Amino acid sequence: MDSAVAAGVWGLLLPPAVLHTLWALLTLPFVYVMWWGVLPGACRESGVLMGAAFNLHRGDLYRALRHPLPPDAAAEIPAGERLTAAVLRGSDDGALLYVPDP
């Protein structure tokens, strides 16, 4: 993903170079392939890896924030939304439970 973004940035810097040499035009297909061919797939893959990392370490996250794990999958979404709101903005929601430090 980093390489595709870097190629795109270089592609944005190339139009002034075309004024000095026409060889710069040869890089435009490479930039097109990187931004519209490689970058979307790399972003999807990065999203999948981010989701896998969250799923793998979800329990550690809840423990670090001193919140109990939701009892089942149905309770996961509302509990996660309350927890996210508390982390981002603070919350006085009575449904937020804190586990004492062991």
OpenMM code with the backbone's topology and positions (N, CA, C; nanometers):
from openmm import Vec3, app, unit

residues = "MET ASP SER ALA VAL ALA ALA GLY VAL TRP GLY LEU LEU LEU PRO PRO ALA VAL LEU HIS THR LEU TRP ALA LEU LEU THR LEU PRO PHE VAL TYR VAL MET TRP TRP GLY VAL LEU PRO GLY ALA CYS ARG GLU SER GLY VAL LEU MET GLY ALA ALA PHE ASN LEU HIS ARG GLY ASP LEU TYR ARG ALA LEU ARG HIS PRO LEU PRO PRO ASP ALA ALA ALA GLU ILE PRO ALA GLY GLU ARG LEU THR ALA ALA VAL LEU ARG GLY SER ASP ASP GLY ALA LEU LEU TYR VAL PRO ASP PRO".split()
positions = [
    Vec3(0.0831, -0.1168, 0.0000),
    Vec3(0.0000, 0.0000, 0.0000),
    Vec3(0.0885, 0.1245, 0.0000),
    Vec3(0.1958, 0.1225, 0.0768),
    Vec3(0.2848, 0.2379, 0.0807),
    Vec3(0.3454, 0.2658, -0.0564),
    Vec3(0.3827, 0.1603, -0.1268),
    Vec3(0.4437, 0.1784, -0.2592),
    Vec3(0.3443, 0.2372, -0.3586),
    Vec3(0.2195, 0.1924, -0.3510),
    Vec3(0.1183, 0.2443, -0.4432),
    Vec3(0.0909, 0.3919, -0.4164),
    Vec3(0.0845, 0.4300, -0.2896),
    Vec3(0.0626, 0.5711, -0.2560),
    Vec3(0.1831, 0.6542, -0.2980),
    Vec3(0.3034, 0.6032, -0.2738),
    Vec3(0.4236, 0.6762, -0.3144),
    Vec3(0.4283, 0.6940, -0.4655),
    Vec3(0.3905, 0.5907, -0.5400),
    Vec3(0.3878, 0.6026, -0.6863),
    Vec3(0.2869, 0.7069, -0.7294),
    Vec3(0.1735, 0.7124, -0.6616),
    Vec3(0.0734, 0.8131, -0.6953),
    Vec3(0.1208, 0.9544, -0.6661),
    Vec3(0.1899, 0.9717, -0.5556),
    Vec3(0.2426, 1.1047, -0.5227),
    Vec3(0.3465, 1.1465, -0.6252),
    Vec3(0.4337, 1.0541, -0.6630),
    Vec3(0.5317, 1.0856, -0.7671),
    Vec3(0.4610, 1.1175, -0.8986),
    Vec3(0.3509, 1.0494, -0.9234),
    Vec3(0.2745, 1.0767, -1.0447),
    Vec3(0.2176, 1.2174, -1.0459),
    Vec3(0.1794, 1.2671, -0.9281),
    Vec3(0.1315, 1.4044, -0.9201),
    Vec3(0.2441, 1.5056, -0.9410),
    Vec3(0.3651, 1.4645, -0.9097),
    Vec3(0.4798, 1.5543, -0.9266),
    Vec3(0.5368, 1.5507, -1.0677),
    Vec3(0.4915, 1.4556, -1.1493),
    Vec3(0.5489, 1.4390, -1.2833),
    Vec3(0.5063, 1.5419, -1.3876),
    Vec3(0.3860, 1.5954, -1.3883),
    Vec3(0.3487, 1.6878, -1.4967),
    Vec3(0.4469, 1.8031, -1.5192),
    Vec3(0.5025, 1.8661, -1.4156),
    Vec3(0.6035, 1.9683, -1.4449),
    Vec3(0.7286, 1.9108, -1.5117),
    Vec3(0.7618, 1.7846, -1.4820),
    Vec3(0.8805, 1.7232, -1.5423),
    Vec3(0.8597, 1.6994, -1.6911),
    Vec3(0.7346, 1.6806, -1.7323),
    Vec3(0.7064, 1.6573, -1.8742),
    Vec3(0.7451, 1.7798, -1.9573),
    Vec3(0.7394, 1.8964, -1.8972),
    Vec3(0.7797, 2.0175, -1.9689),
    Vec3(0.9283, 2.0162, -2.0041),
    Vec3(1.0072, 1.9451, -1.9242),
    Vec3(1.1514, 1.9399, -1.9466),
    Vec3(1.1939, 1.8196, -2.0297),
    Vec3(1.1250, 1.7078, -2.0127),
    Vec3(1.1605, 1.5876, -2.0882),
    Vec3(1.0356, 1.5021, -2.1105),
    Vec3(1.0234, 1.4515, -2.2295),
    Vec3(0.9079, 1.3675, -2.2614),
    Vec3(0.9220, 1.2262, -2.2050),
    Vec3(1.0412, 1.1923, -2.1558),
    Vec3(1.0605, 1.0607, -2.0951),
    Vec3(0.9707, 1.0421, -1.9727),
    Vec3(0.9338, 1.1521, -1.9114),
    Vec3(0.8486, 1.1432, -1.7920),
    Vec3(0.7111, 1.0848, -1.8252),
    Vec3(0.6688, 1.0973, -1.9496),
    Vec3(0.5397, 1.0404, -1.9894),
    Vec3(0.5372, 0.8882, -1.9788),
    Vec3(0.6536, 0.8251, -1.9863),
    Vec3(0.6606, 0.6789, -1.9769),
    Vec3(0.6196, 0.6271, -1.8389),
    Vec3(0.6242, 0.7122, -1.7388),
    Vec3(0.5889, 0.6665, -1.6043),
    Vec3(0.4388, 0.6725, -1.5780),
    Vec3(0.3651, 0.7420, -1.6614),
    Vec3(0.2216, 0.7572, -1.6362),
    Vec3(0.1451, 0.6250, -1.6341),
    Vec3(0.1720, 0.5298, -1.7249),
    Vec3(0.1021, 0.4000, -1.7131),
    Vec3(0.1325, 0.3285, -1.5813),
    Vec3(0.2570, 0.3397, -1.5349),
    Vec3(0.2948, 0.2783, -1.4080),
    Vec3(0.2142, 0.3396, -1.2939),
    Vec3(0.2017, 0.4703, -1.2934),
    Vec3(0.1253, 0.5392, -1.1893),
    Vec3(-0.0214, 0.4985, -1.1967),
    Vec3(-0.0761, 0.4902, -1.3160),
    Vec3(-0.2155, 0.4504, -1.3336),
    Vec3(-0.2381, 0.3100, -1.2774),
    Vec3(-0.1505, 0.2172, -1.3092),
    Vec3(-0.1647, 0.0795, -1.2613),
    Vec3(-0.1526, 0.0744, -1.1093),
    Vec3(-0.0602, 0.1502, -1.0531),
    Vec3(-0.0420, 0.1474, -0.9083),
    Vec3(-0.1639, 0.2039, -0.8355),
    Vec3(-0.2144, 0.3194, -0.8801),
    Vec3(-0.3252, 0.3836, -0.8085),
    Vec3(-0.4585, 0.3156, -0.8311),
    Vec3(-0.4874, 0.2722, -0.9526),
    Vec3(-0.6190, 0.2151, -0.9799),
    Vec3(-0.6176, 0.0635, -0.9879),
    Vec3(-0.5010, 0.0027, -0.9892),
    Vec3(-0.4929, -0.1421, -0.9935),
    Vec3(-0.4470, -0.2029, -0.8617),
    Vec3(-0.3405, -0.1475, -0.8054),
    Vec3(-0.2794, -0.2061, -0.6866),
    Vec3(-0.3370, -0.1479, -0.5575),
    Vec3(-0.3557, -0.0174, -0.5524),
    Vec3(-0.3958, 0.0482, -0.4282),
    Vec3(-0.5299, 0.0008, -0.3727),
    Vec3(-0.6363, -0.0137, -0.4521),
    Vec3(-0.7626, -0.0613, -0.3931),
    Vec3(-0.7500, -0.1996, -0.3287),
    Vec3(-0.6800, -0.2897, -0.3928),
    Vec3(-0.6605, -0.4230, -0.3352),
    Vec3(-0.5768, -0.4183, -0.2087),
    Vec3(-0.4741, -0.3337, -0.2082),
    Vec3(-0.3903, -0.3205, -0.0894),
    Vec3(-0.4694, -0.2615, 0.0268),
    Vec3(-0.5586, -0.1677, -0.0020),
    Vec3(-0.6418, -0.1095, 0.1035),
    Vec3(-0.7392, -0.2130, 0.1593),
    Vec3(-0.7986, -0.2940, 0.0711),
    Vec3(-0.8877, -0.4002, 0.1189),
    Vec3(-0.8121, -0.4986, 0.2075),
    Vec3(-0.6931, -0.5376, 0.1639),
    Vec3(-0.6125, -0.6315, 0.2407),
    Vec3(-0.5741, -0.5721, 0.3763),
    Vec3(-0.5413, -0.4446, 0.3777),
    Vec3(-0.5076, -0.3778, 0.5028),
    Vec3(-0.6279, -0.3761, 0.5963),
    Vec3(-0.7471, -0.3538, 0.5426),
    Vec3(-0.8681, -0.3563, 0.6240),
    Vec3(-0.8946, -0.4938, 0.6825),
    Vec3(-0.8725, -0.5976, 0.6027),
    Vec3(-0.8916, -0.7349, 0.6518),
    Vec3(-0.7922, -0.7643, 0.7643),
    Vec3(-0.6671, -0.7232, 0.7458),
    Vec3(-0.5667, -0.7464, 0.8492),
    Vec3(-0.5972, -0.6681, 0.9764),
    Vec3(-0.6490, -0.5461, 0.9616),
    Vec3(-0.6866, -0.4663, 1.0784),
    Vec3(-0.8009, -0.5343, 1.1539),
    Vec3(-0.8988, -0.5853, 1.0810),
    Vec3(-1.0087, -0.6569, 1.1447),
    Vec3(-0.9613, -0.7828, 1.2154),
    Vec3(-0.8697, -0.8558, 1.1523),
    Vec3(-0.8162, -0.9774, 1.2140),
    Vec3(-0.7378, -0.9437, 1.3407),
    Vec3(-0.6600, -0.8358, 1.3371),
    Vec3(-0.5844, -0.7958, 1.4561),
    Vec3(-0.6792, -0.7571, 1.5692),
    Vec3(-0.7873, -0.6854, 1.5356),
    Vec3(-0.8846, -0.6502, 1.6400),
    Vec3(-0.9497, -0.7749, 1.6973),
    Vec3(-0.9923, -0.8659, 1.6094),
    Vec3(-1.0589, -0.9875, 1.6571),
    Vec3(-0.9659, -1.0722, 1.7434),
    Vec3(-0.8394, -1.0741, 1.7081),
    Vec3(-0.7429, -1.1543, 1.7817),
    Vec3(-0.7163, -1.0958, 1.9208),
    Vec3(-0.7115, -0.9648, 1.9298),
    Vec3(-0.6737, -0.8990, 2.0554),
    Vec3(-0.7908, -0.8274, 2.1230),
    Vec3(-0.9117, -0.8597, 2.0845),
    Vec3(-1.0310, -0.7955, 2.1396),
    Vec3(-1.0396, -0.8130, 2.2906),
    Vec3(-1.0115, -0.9315, 2.3390),
    Vec3(-1.0155, -0.9568, 2.4832),
    Vec3(-0.9138, -0.8732, 2.5588),
    Vec3(-0.7945, -0.8601, 2.5023),
    Vec3(-0.6914, -0.7765, 2.5656),
    Vec3(-0.7353, -0.6309, 2.5713),
    Vec3(-0.8025, -0.5849, 2.4676),
    Vec3(-0.8508, -0.4470, 2.4645),
    Vec3(-0.9536, -0.4235, 2.5743),
    Vec3(-1.0489, -0.5139, 2.5863),
    Vec3(-1.1494, -0.5000, 2.6917),
    Vec3(-1.0840, -0.5044, 2.8297),
    Vec3(-0.9869, -0.5957, 2.8496),
    Vec3(-0.9186, -0.6039, 2.9793),
    Vec3(-0.8403, -0.4764, 3.0085),
    Vec3(-0.7738, -0.4211, 2.9079),
    Vec3(-0.6953, -0.2989, 2.9285),
    Vec3(-0.7850, -0.1806, 2.9639),
    Vec3(-0.9063, -0.1792, 2.9118),
    Vec3(-1.0008, -0.0719, 2.9434),
    Vec3(-1.0872, -0.1040, 3.0652),
    Vec3(-1.0593, -0.2206, 3.1286),
    Vec3(-1.1290, -0.2656, 3.2494),
    Vec3(-1.2786, -0.2822, 3.2280),
    Vec3(-1.3151, -0.3406, 3.1160),
    Vec3(-1.4556, -0.3703, 3.0870),
    Vec3(-1.4704, -0.5202, 3.0673),
    Vec3(-1.5821, -0.5767, 3.1132),
    Vec3(-1.6022, -0.7204, 3.0914),
    Vec3(-1.6341, -0.7479, 2.9448),
    Vec3(-1.5948, -0.8659, 2.8996),
    Vec3(-1.6297, -0.9076, 2.7638),
    Vec3(-1.7809, -0.9253, 2.7535),
    Vec3(-1.8400, -0.8891, 2.6414),
    Vec3(-1.9836, -0.9133, 2.6242),
    Vec3(-2.0124, -1.0635, 2.6317),
    Vec3(-2.1274, -1.1001, 2.6867),
    Vec3(-2.1566, -1.2432, 2.7067),
    Vec3(-2.1804, -1.3208, 2.5774),
    Vec3(-2.2305, -1.2542, 2.4726),
    Vec3(-2.2568, -1.3249, 2.3474),
    Vec3(-2.2417, -1.2278, 2.2301),
    Vec3(-2.2548, -1.2811, 2.1098),
    Vec3(-2.2350, -1.2004, 1.9884),
    Vec3(-2.3408, -1.0920, 1.9737),
    Vec3(-2.4622, -1.1173, 2.0208),
    Vec3(-2.5688, -1.0179, 2.0088),
    Vec3(-2.5404, -0.8952, 2.0950),
    Vec3(-2.4741, -0.9139, 2.2060),
    Vec3(-2.4433, -0.8026, 2.2964),
    Vec3(-2.3149, -0.7301, 2.2569),
    Vec3(-2.2398, -0.7860, 2.1632),
    Vec3(-2.1100, -0.7297, 2.1249),
    Vec3(-2.1226, -0.5904, 2.0639),
    Vec3(-2.2152, -0.5714, 1.9718),
    Vec3(-2.2250, -0.4430, 1.9012),
    Vec3(-2.2676, -0.3299, 1.9948),
    Vec3(-2.3761, -0.3441, 2.0715),
    Vec3(-2.4116, -0.2336, 2.1623),
    Vec3(-2.3030, -0.2051, 2.2667),
    Vec3(-2.2412, -0.3110, 2.3189),
    Vec3(-2.1350, -0.2916, 2.4182),
    Vec3(-2.0156, -0.2205, 2.3559),
    Vec3(-1.9807, -0.2586, 2.2342),
    Vec3(-1.8695, -0.1937, 2.1655),
    Vec3(-1.8977, -0.0482, 2.1337),
    Vec3(-2.0226, -0.0186, 2.0966),
    Vec3(-2.0591, 0.1207, 2.0681),
    Vec3(-2.0538, 0.2062, 2.1940),
    Vec3(-2.1012, 0.1520, 2.3069),
    Vec3(-2.0937, 0.2268, 2.4331),
    Vec3(-1.9489, 0.2495, 2.4740),
    Vec3(-1.8677, 0.1464, 2.4583),
    Vec3(-1.7270, 0.1570, 2.4956),
    Vec3(-1.6536, 0.2569, 2.4064),
    Vec3(-1.6831, 0.2540, 2.2767),
    Vec3(-1.6206, 0.3487, 2.1838),
    Vec3(-1.6599, 0.4911, 2.2193),
    Vec3(-1.7866, 0.5138, 2.2494),
    Vec3(-1.8321, 0.6478, 2.2883),
    Vec3(-1.7618, 0.6934, 2.4154),
    Vec3(-1.7439, 0.6027, 2.5106),
    Vec3(-1.6777, 0.6386, 2.6354),
    Vec3(-1.5313, 0.6733, 2.6119),
    Vec3(-1.4643, 0.6006, 2.5239),
    Vec3(-1.3233, 0.6277, 2.4963),
    Vec3(-1.3078, 0.7592, 2.4200),
    Vec3(-1.3954, 0.7839, 2.3234),
    Vec3(-1.3816, 0.9042, 2.2400),
    Vec3(-1.4268, 1.0313, 2.3108),
    Vec3(-1.5402, 1.0253, 2.3806),
    Vec3(-1.5985, 1.1479, 2.4350),
    Vec3(-1.6183, 1.1445, 2.5855),
    Vec3(-1.5961, 1.0313, 2.6468),
    Vec3(-1.6313, 1.0174, 2.7874),
    Vec3(-1.7802, 0.9863, 2.7962),
    Vec3(-1.8217, 0.9233, 2.9022),
    Vec3(-1.9618, 0.8853, 2.9113),
    Vec3(-2.0011, 0.8682, 3.0571),
    Vec3(-2.1258, 0.9025, 3.0851),
    Vec3(-2.1808, 0.8754, 3.2170),
    Vec3(-2.2901, 0.7685, 3.2070),
    Vec3(-2.2802, 0.6863, 3.1024),
    Vec3(-2.3770, 0.5798, 3.0771),
    Vec3(-2.3686, 0.4760, 3.1893),
    Vec3(-2.4810, 0.4510, 3.2530),
    Vec3(-2.4855, 0.3545, 3.3627),
    Vec3(-2.4674, 0.2113, 3.3161),
    Vec3(-2.4824, 0.1872, 3.1848),
    Vec3(-2.4657, 0.0505, 3.1326),
    Vec3(-2.3197, 0.0113, 3.1199),
    Vec3(-2.2301, 0.1091, 3.1293),
    Vec3(-2.0867, 0.0762, 3.1229),
    Vec3(-2.0434, 0.0164, 3.2559),
    Vec3(-1.9894, -0.1017, 3.2495),
    Vec3(-1.9435, -0.1694, 3.3696),
    Vec3(-1.7918, -0.1676, 3.3729),
    Vec3(-1.7369, -0.1443, 3.4906),
    Vec3(-1.5925, -0.1478, 3.5071),
    Vec3(-1.5561, -0.2640, 3.5982),
    Vec3(-1.4526, -0.3342, 3.5613),
    Vec3(-1.4042, -0.4468, 3.6399),
    Vec3(-1.2889, -0.3950, 3.7253),
    Vec3(-1.2889, -0.4266, 3.8544),
    Vec3(-1.1772, -0.3796, 3.9379),
    Vec3(-1.0461, -0.4439, 3.8953),
    Vec3(-0.9371, -0.3718, 3.9166),
    Vec3(-0.8051, -0.4258, 3.8845),
    Vec3(-0.7774, -0.5481, 3.9712),
    Vec3(-0.7188, -0.6509, 3.9096),
    Vec3(-0.6893, -0.7728, 3.9893),
    Vec3(-0.5741, -0.7506, 4.0845),
] * unit.nanometer
topology = app.Topology()
chain = topology.addChain("A")
for resn in residues:
    res = topology.addResidue(resn, chain)
    for name in ("N", "CA", "C"):
        topology.addAtom(name, app.Element.getBySymbol(name[0]), res)
